[in-house]
Amino acid sequence: MISLEIALVLALLAGLSIPLGALISSRSSWATFCTQRELDSFVTYFGGGALLAAISLVLLPRGMESLSVLPAAVAFAFGGLAFWQFSIWAERTKNTASLFMGMTLDFLPEAILIGVAAAHNSISAYLLAALIALQNLPEGFAAHQEMQSSGISRKHLWLIFLLTPFLGPMSAWVGFAWLSGNEQTLAMVLMFCSGGILYLIFEDIAPDARTTGEGFPAVGAIIGFLLGMIGTMLIH
């Protein structure tokens, strides 16, 4: 068995790419450079592709392994409906950003899988951590831009981004200590998160990634999904 301490460190390192992406986005000269060349749209598409890869190649297959059709469908649908309602509430109160919700919703179940993989002494825990870190970097970049434009104070904004990585070790601990031996509960969590992520991709992330040129930034979605596909194939 890979030790719990290693699993916690892996999850934390994977989460640290979130504030790193936000730091890159916060530099005005870099942000202007990215906007002028539509790299911000490219990054948003990349994050959407990575999220789509996460649900279609990692979360859904793992969830469907342990559930019959009805509970799988109910958990997936409830996830989408729950985040639809949460998004309506967030839009009304203006105290969060949907892209940040999507990033966190993606990060937490994947961090849980790090803990589960470590509990089963699987080398895939290391590769999962690397894949999550690569996904979180562009998602942190795009989430910072959206949350900054929503009017959140700089102090509050950075408090959120600096505390978010610590959700990784907490989730990995849950996976290691509680869910590694309870496949049914783990599967329900993964299906619920998959429904929520899919809703966010098509409701908020993809529509915000507008282009004015020949549409090259949309290639970012292909690259993001390709990253997830390659990582999944290496894990298996």
N, C-alpha and C positions, 0 to 999 in steps of 0.2 A: 504493500500500500504506500502511495506517495503521501508524505506527512501532511497534516492539516496546515502546518505553518507554511509549507511550500505552496499549497493551494491558495492560501490567503495572499501571499506575496504575488503570485501570478495574477490573481484577480485585481490586485491593487495596481500593478504595473500596466495591465490592460486598460484600466480606467484612467490612468494619468495622461493618456493621449487625448482625453477630452479637454482638459484645461490647456494642453499644448496647442490643440487646434484653435481654441478660443484666443490664445495669446497671439497666434499668427494673424487671426482675423482682427484683433484689437489694434494692431499697428496701422496707423492711418495710411502710410505710404504703401504698405503691402496691400491693404484693402482697396486703395484707389487703383493700384496696378491690376489687381484681380478683377475689379469691376469693369475697367476699360477694356479688358481682353475677354470679358465674360467668363473668367475663371471661377467667379462666385457661382454662376449658374452651372458650370461644369462640376464643381464640388457638390452642389445640391443634388444634381442628377446622380453623381457617384454615390452619395449617401443613400439615395433612394434605391439604386441598384444593389448596394450592399445589404440594405434592409430586406429587399425582395429575396435576395439569395439566402439570407438568414432564415426567413420563414419557410421558403420552398425546399431548401436543401438540408437544413439543420433542425429547426424547431418542429415543423409539421411531420417529417418522417419519424422523428423520435417520439412524438406524441401519438401518432397513429399506430405505432408498434404495440402499445399497451392498452388501447381503448377500442371498444366496438364502435359501430357507426353512430349510434344515437348520442352517447355522451361526448364523443369527439365533435360532432356537429353542434351540439348545444354549447359546449365550451367555446368553440371557435366563434359562433354567432354571438354569444353573450359578450365576448371580448370586443368584437366590432361595435356592438350596440352600446356597450359601456363607454367606449372611447368616443363614440359619436356624441353621447350626452355630456361627457366630460369636456369635449371640444366646444360644445355650445355654451357651457358654463364658463369656460376659459375665455371665450370671445366676449361674453357679456361682462365679465369682471376684469378682463385685461391684466391678469396677474400671472400668466404663464405663456409659453409658446409651444405650439404643437410639435415643432421639429424637436425641441428638447424632450418633450414627452416621448416621441418616437425613439430618440436616442437612448433614453433611460429604459424604456420598455424592451428595447433590443438588448441592452447591456445586461440587465438583471437576469433574464433566463439563461443567457449564454454564460454568465458568471456562475450561475447555479450548475450548469453543465461542467464547468471547470472542477467544482467540488465533487460532483458525481464521478467524473473521470478519474480524479485523484483517489477517491475512495476505492475504486476498482483497479488501482495501480496501472492506469492506462497512460502511455506516453502521449496520447492525444491531448492531455491537459495542457502541455506546453505549446502545442500547435494551435489549440483553441485560443490560448491567451494571446499569441502573436496575431492571429486572424482578427480577434476582437479589437486589439490595439490599432490595427490598420483600418478597421471600419470606423472606429471612434474618432480618429483624427479629422477626417473631412466632416463628420457629423458634428463635432465640436466647433469647427470653423463656421459651418452654416448656422448652427443653433445660436452662436454668439451674435451673428449679424441680425438674426430675426429678433432675439430677445432684446438687443440693444435698441432696435428700432421701435420696440413696443413701449419704451419709456421707463424701463426698470433702471433704478439708480446704479451707478458704476459699482458702488460698494456692495450692494445687494447682489448684483450680477456676478461679481467675482466670488462672493461667498458661496453662491450656488455651484459655480464651476469647480471651486476648490474642494467642496465637500462631497460632490458627486462621486469621485473615484472611490471613496470609502464605502459606497454602497456595494462595490464589487466584492470585497472580502466578506461583508455580511451575507451576501447572496451565496458566495462559495461555501461559507460555513453551513448555511441552510442545506445546500446540496450535499455536502460531505456528511453532516451529522444526522440529517432528518430525511432527505429525499432519496438518498442512494439506495435505500432498501424499500422504498415505497413508490413503485413505478406508476401506479394509478394516479396518485396525487401529482407526481412530477409531470405526467402526461397531460393532465388537466390544466396545469399552470402553463405549459408550453402552448397548448392549443388556444387558451385564452389570450395569451400575449400575441400569438400569430394573427388572430382576428383583429386585435387592436392595431398592430403594425400595418396590416393591409389597408385598413381604413385610413390611417394617417398618410400613407404613401399617396393615395389617390385623392384624398380630400385637401391636403395641405402641401405636401412636399413637392410633388410633380407640378401642380399649377403655379407654384412660386418660382420655378426654374425656367424663366422666360428667356428667349433668345431673340436677338435682333439681326443676326447675320445668317449664315447658311445652316445653322443648326448643329454645328460641331459640338457644343457643350453637351448635347443629348448623348453623345458617344460616352460620356462619363457614366451613364447608367449601364452601358455594356461592360465597361471596365470594372465598375463596382460589382456587378453580378459575376463577372469572370473571376474576380478576386475571391469571392465567396465560393464559387464552383471549384477553383483550384485548391483552395484550403480544405474543402470538404473531401475532395478526392485524395488529398495527401493524408488526411486523418483516417480515411478508410482503406 
